[in-house]
Amino acid sequence: MQVFHEQLNTAVLGEYDIIVAGGGVAGVCAAVAARRAGIKRVLLLEKGILFGGLATQGLISLYEPICDGKGHKIIYGMGAELMKLCMRYGPDVLPEQWRDDPDTASPDGGKYKTFFSPAMFAMALDEFVLDAGVEILFDTQVVAPVMEQKQCVGLLVENKGGRGLYRARAVIDATGDADIFCRAGAPCVTGQNYMTYLAYRADMESAASALSEKNIIHARKWTLLGSGPRGNGHPEGVPLISGTTAEDVTQYVLTGRKMMLDSMRNEDRFARDLSILPTMAQFRTTRHIVGAYSVQESDLCRRLPDSIAAVADFLAVGEWYEIPYRSLYNPEYPNLWTAGRTVSADGWAWVVVRVIPGSACSGQAAGLAAALCLKHGLTAATLPYSMLSDALIAEGGRIHAE
């Protein structure tokens, strides 16, 4: 490989207590949690122009269950708060028995989950972040962390204004791909993704359904091509993709759009349309950190000593995984945390903990942990679990499934 050497004078654009890289569900919750904990200067960087990540830009507008499937609510804190937020301004299909947010309901009345409007959720997230007093920069790509030994002292960014450095006392990697940890030299694990492509279809049938049900959400259909989360339906001859390179992303989205066009090209073009396409690659598991503990499939329904929340297996009934605080950090990096689909987890456990409610909970925990460490002069690894669990409970969280 040829190498081009460059020498840059980079402007220092600001100094913050905590910088959160990535404005998906996990990043938004981390930033808001830090501000609610009393941290004055919190900056949230997002490479796109919408908050919500896969839930909005990626059109994965299903808020997975915050109950165990047996009629018991198990997710609280921001995992439950964002459930309400996704329905605040847009349509939903939440089962009636969960409308008043009870702790228990009939196991026969449907899970505590709903579809929602990505657009309305994105705008509700704007309010959520702004009301907390978080500073925001959209259209800003994090280039690299600036490290002093294993301490992250800031982030280099590129945006319309050019290149710059934002200094930070603590950083939360909510990029969805563990980009900060990876570029800091921390060990990471790369995943493999089945080919999946989802868009919203509107046709005469869906229009009639919306009128019949008196609910506009039925005017669009989830149109899912390719594989489900366990690999069923993966197209023959299409390789698995990690999603950690530009080439991967390009191949993935072009393949997905071709699959969608092929499925529609011979239909009556006046009788159907795609109301929207995803504006980000819909990868499930790209790369995660190697944390102090990695959640394993064998941890199914196991009570973990440093749990920050439990997440229901969305394809099962009565099954869940707890997310341990140790999965949010690597002990060698004192002021770095992660949240969302990049927490340390393997196999099916990784697939479960990365969904929207799990990402909200890990984001809240990461934001609180960073705030507590700054206040008390601690590191990610020396933060007493009892201090974090007390803070989570005080904010309405629940740390164990049962």
C-alpha positions in Angstrom: 0.0 0.0 0.0 1.3 3.4 -0.9 1.3 6.0 1.9 0.7 9.7 1.7 2.2 11.8 4.5 0.5 15.0 5.6 1.2 17.5 8.3 -1.9 19.3 9.7 -2.5 22.2 12.0 -5.8 21.4 13.5 -7.9 24.0 15.3 -9.2 23.1 18.8 -12.9 23.9 18.5 -14.1 23.4 22.0 -13.7 21.6 25.4 -16.3 19.4 27.0 -16.8 17.3 30.0 -18.3 14.4 28.0 -18.5 13.8 24.3 -20.8 11.2 22.9 -20.0 10.0 19.4 -23.1 8.8 17.6 -26.7 10.0 17.8 -28.6 6.7 17.7 -30.8 5.6 20.5 -27.8 4.6 22.7 -26.0 7.9 22.1 -29.0 10.0 22.7 -29.7 8.3 26.0 -26.1 8.5 27.1 -25.9 12.3 26.4 -29.2 13.0 28.1 -28.4 10.8 31.1 -25.1 12.6 31.6 -26.8 16.0 31.5 -29.5 14.9 33.9 -26.7 13.8 36.2 -25.5 17.3 36.4 -22.7 17.4 33.9 -22.6 20.9 32.4 -20.9 20.5 29.0 -22.1 17.5 27.0 -21.6 17.3 23.2 -23.4 14.9 21.0 -21.9 14.2 17.6 -24.0 12.6 14.8 -22.7 11.9 11.3 -26.2 12.2 9.8 -28.9 14.7 10.3 -31.4 12.7 12.3 -31.2 11.2 15.8 -32.3 7.6 16.2 -29.9 5.6 14.1 -31.4 2.4 12.8 -34.8 3.2 14.5 -35.2 6.3 12.3 -32.6 6.5 9.5 -32.6 2.7 9.2 -36.5 2.4 9.3 -36.4 -0.4 12.0 -39.4 1.2 13.6 -40.3 -1.7 15.9 -39.9 -1.0 19.6 -39.1 -4.5 20.7 -40.8 -5.8 23.9 -40.1 -4.3 27.3 -41.9 -7.2 28.9 -40.9 -10.8 29.2 -43.7 -12.2 27.0 -45.4 -13.6 30.1 -47.1 -10.4 31.1 -44.3 -8.9 33.3 -42.7 -5.6 32.4 -38.9 -6.0 32.9 -37.5 -2.8 31.3 -37.7 0.5 33.0 -35.6 3.7 33.0 -34.9 5.1 29.6 -35.7 1.8 28.0 -39.3 2.5 29.0 -39.1 6.3 28.6 -38.3 6.0 24.9 -41.1 3.5 24.4 -43.5 6.4 25.4 -41.4 8.9 23.3 -41.7 6.9 20.1 -45.5 7.1 20.4 -45.8 10.7 21.6 -46.5 12.4 18.2 -47.0 9.5 15.8 -49.3 6.4 15.3 -48.7 3.1 17.1 -50.2 -0.3 17.5 -49.5 -0.9 21.2 -51.8 -3.5 22.7 -54.6 -1.9 24.8 -53.6 -3.7 27.9 -50.3 -1.8 28.1 -51.7 1.7 27.4 -51.5 2.8 31.0 -48.0 1.3 31.5 -48.9 -1.3 34.1 -46.2 -3.6 35.6 -48.2 -6.7 34.7 -50.8 -7.6 32.2 -52.3 -10.7 30.6 -49.8 -12.9 28.7 -52.5 -13.5 26.2 -53.0 -9.8 25.4 -49.9 -9.2 23.4 -46.4 -8.2 24.2 -45.5 -4.7 25.4 -44.2 -3.6 22.0 -45.2 -1.4 19.1 -44.5 -0.2 15.6 -44.0 3.6 15.4 -43.3 6.4 12.9 -39.6 6.9 12.4 -40.1 10.5 11.3 -42.1 11.5 14.3 -39.8 9.6 16.6 -36.8 11.5 15.1 -38.4 14.8 15.9 -39.4 13.7 19.4 -35.7 12.8 19.9 -34.7 16.4 18.9 -36.9 17.7 21.8 -35.6 15.0 24.2 -32.0 16.0 23.6 -32.5 19.8 23.4 -34.7 19.8 26.6 -31.8 18.2 28.5 -29.4 21.0 27.4 -27.1 18.8 25.4 -25.1 20.5 22.7 -25.5 19.0 19.2 -23.5 18.8 16.0 -25.1 17.1 13.1 -23.3 16.2 9.8 -20.1 15.6 11.8 -17.9 12.6 11.3 -15.5 11.5 14.0 -12.2 10.8 12.4 -10.1 9.5 15.3 -9.7 9.7 19.1 -6.7 11.7 20.4 -5.0 9.5 23.0 -2.5 10.1 25.7 -1.4 6.6 26.7 -4.8 4.9 27.1 -6.6 8.1 28.1 -8.9 9.7 25.4 -8.4 13.4 25.6 -10.5 14.4 22.6 -12.0 13.6 19.2 -10.8 14.7 15.8 -13.8 15.5 13.5 -14.6 16.5 10.0 -17.6 18.4 8.9 -18.6 21.3 6.6 -16.4 23.6 8.6 -13.4 21.4 7.9 -11.2 19.5 10.4 -11.2 20.2 14.2 -10.5 18.8 17.6 -12.9 18.7 20.5 -11.3 18.1 23.9 -13.1 15.8 26.4 -12.6 14.5 29.9 -14.7 11.4 29.0 -15.9 9.9 25.8 -18.8 7.5 25.0 -18.5 5.5 21.8 -22.0 5.1 20.5 -21.0 4.9 16.8 -22.6 1.6 16.4 -19.3 0.1 15.1 -17.0 0.7 18.1 -15.0 3.1 15.9 -13.6 5.1 18.8 -12.3 2.0 20.6 -11.0 0.4 17.4 -9.1 3.5 16.4 -7.8 3.9 19.9 -6.2 0.5 19.5 -8.5 -1.3 21.9 -9.3 -5.0 21.1 -12.6 -5.5 19.3 -14.6 -8.3 17.7 -15.9 -8.1 14.2 -19.3 -9.6 13.4 -20.9 -11.0 10.3 -24.2 -9.8 8.9 -26.8 -11.7 6.9 -28.2 -9.8 3.9 -31.4 -8.0 5.0 -33.1 -5.1 3.3 -36.2 -3.3 4.6 -38.2 -0.5 3.1 -41.7 0.9 3.5 -44.2 0.0 0.8 -47.5 1.7 0.1 -50.2 0.2 -2.2 -53.9 0.1 -2.6 -54.3 -2.7 -0.1 -52.4 -0.8 2.6 -54.4 2.4 1.8 -57.6 0.5 2.3 -56.3 -1.0 5.6 -55.4 2.4 6.9 -58.9 3.7 6.2 -60.5 0.6 7.6 -58.5 0.6 10.8 -58.6 4.4 11.1 -54.8 4.3 11.8 -52.4 5.8 9.3 -49.6 3.5 10.3 -51.3 0.8 8.2 -50.8 2.9 5.1 -47.3 1.5 4.8 -46.1 -2.0 5.0 -42.8 -3.3 6.3 -41.3 -4.9 3.2 -38.5 -7.2 4.3 -36.3 -9.0 1.9 -33.5 -11.4 2.6 -32.7 -12.8 6.0 -34.3 -12.8 9.4 -32.1 -12.3 12.5 -31.2 -16.0 12.6 -30.2 -16.3 8.9 -33.3 -17.8 7.5 -33.9 -16.5 4.0 -30.3 -15.3 3.4 -29.9 -15.1 -0.4 -27.9 -17.9 -1.9 -24.4 -16.9 -3.1 -24.4 -13.6 -1.2 -21.4 -13.5 1.3 -21.8 -12.4 4.9 -20.6 -8.9 5.5 -19.0 -7.3 8.6 -20.0 -3.8 7.7 -16.8 -2.2 9.0 -15.5 -0.9 5.6 -16.9 1.5 3.0 -16.7 -1.3 0.5 -18.9 -3.5 2.8 -21.5 -0.7 3.2 -21.6 0.0 -0.5 -22.0 -3.7 -1.4 -24.7 -4.2 1.2 -26.9 -1.3 0.3 -26.6 -1.8 -3.5 -27.4 -5.5 -3.1 -30.4 -4.6 -0.9 -31.8 -2.0 -3.3 -31.4 -4.3 -6.3 -33.3 -7.0 -4.4 -36.1 -4.5 -3.7 -36.3 -3.3 -7.3 -36.3 -6.8 -8.6 -39.2 -7.7 -6.4 -41.2 -4.8 -7.8 -40.1 -4.1 -11.3 -42.9 -6.1 -13.0 -45.7 -4.7 -10.9 -48.2 -2.0 -11.9 -46.3 1.2 -11.2 -49.5 3.1 -10.5 -50.7 0.7 -7.9 -47.7 0.8 -5.5 -44.8 2.8 -4.3 -42.0 2.7 -1.8 -42.8 5.6 0.5 -39.2 5.7 1.9 -35.9 3.9 1.6 -33.4 3.5 4.5 -30.7 6.1 4.6 -28.2 4.0 6.5 -27.1 0.3 6.1 -29.3 -1.9 8.2 -26.5 -4.0 9.8 -27.3 -5.8 13.0 -23.9 -6.6 14.4 -20.8 -5.1 12.9 -18.1 -4.8 15.7 -18.1 -4.7 19.4 -15.6 -4.0 22.1 -13.8 -6.6 24.2 -15.1 -5.6 27.6 -14.3 -6.6 31.1 -17.0 -9.2 30.6 -18.7 -10.4 27.5 -22.4 -11.5 27.6 -22.6 -15.1 26.4 -25.5 -17.2 25.2 -25.1 -19.3 28.4 -26.1 -16.1 30.4 -29.7 -16.6 29.2 -32.0 -15.9 32.2 -29.0 -15.6 34.4 -28.8 -12.9 37.1 -25.5 -11.1 36.7 -23.9 -9.3 39.7 -23.4 -6.0 38.0 -26.5 -5.8 35.7 -27.6 -2.4 34.6 -30.8 -3.7 32.9 -32.4 -6.8 31.4 -33.5 -7.2 27.8 -36.1 -9.6 26.6 -35.4 -12.0 23.8 -37.8 -10.6 21.2 -38.3 -14.0 19.5 -39.0 -15.9 22.7 -41.3 -15.9 25.7 -39.9 -15.7 29.2 -36.3 -15.4 28.1 -34.0 -12.5 28.7 -30.4 -11.4 29.1 -29.0 -9.0 31.6 -26.5 -6.4 30.5 -23.6 -6.2 32.9 -21.8 -2.9 33.5 -18.5 -4.7 32.7 -19.6 -5.1 29.1 -19.6 -1.3 28.6 -15.9 -0.7 29.1 -12.4 -2.1 28.7 -10.4 -1.8 32.0 -7.3 -0.5 30.1 -9.1 2.6 28.9 -10.1 4.6 31.9 -12.4 7.2 30.4 -14.0 5.4 27.5 -17.4 3.7 27.5 -19.6 2.2 24.8 -23.3 1.6 24.5 -25.8 0.1 22.0 -24.9 -2.7 19.6 -21.2 -2.4 20.5 -21.4 -3.6 24.1 -19.3 -6.7 24.7 -21.6 -9.6 23.9 -21.4 -12.7 21.7 -23.6 -15.0 19.6 -27.4 -14.6 20.1 -26.9 -12.6 23.2 -25.3 -9.9 21.1 -28.3 -9.9 18.8 -30.7 -9.5 21.7 -29.0 -6.8 23.8 -28.5 -4.4 20.8 -32.2 -3.8 20.1 -33.8 -0.4 20.8 -34.8 -0.9 24.5 -31.4 -2.5 25.3 -29.6 0.3 23.5 -31.5 2.9 25.5 -30.6 1.1 28.8 -26.9 0.7 28.0 -26.8 4.3 26.8 -28.3 5.5 30.1 -25.9 3.4 32.1 -22.9 4.7 30.1 -23.9 8.3 30.5 -24.4 7.9 34.2 -21.2 6.0 34.7 -19.2 8.7 32.9 -20.9 11.4 34.9 -20.2 9.6 38.2 -16.6 9.1 37.3 -16.0 12.7 36.5 -17.7 13.8 39.7 -15.8 11.4 42.0 -12.4 11.2 40.2 -12.9 7.5 39.2 -12.2 5.5 36.1 -14.6 3.2 34.3 -13.1 0.2 36.0 -12.9 1.7 39.6 -16.5 3.0 39.6 -18.2 1.1 42.4 -21.2 -0.9 40.9 -23.3 0.1 43.9 -22.9 3.8 43.0 -24.1 3.2 39.5 -26.9 0.9 40.4 -28.2 3.4 43.0 -28.1 6.1 40.4 -30.0 4.0 37.8 -32.7 3.1 40.3 -33.0 6.7 41.4 -33.6 7.6 37.7 -36.4 5.0 37.5 -34.3 2.1 36.2 -34.6 -1.6 37.1 -31.3 -3.5 37.2 -32.5 -7.1 37.2 -35.2 -9.0 35.3 -36.6 -10.5 38.5 
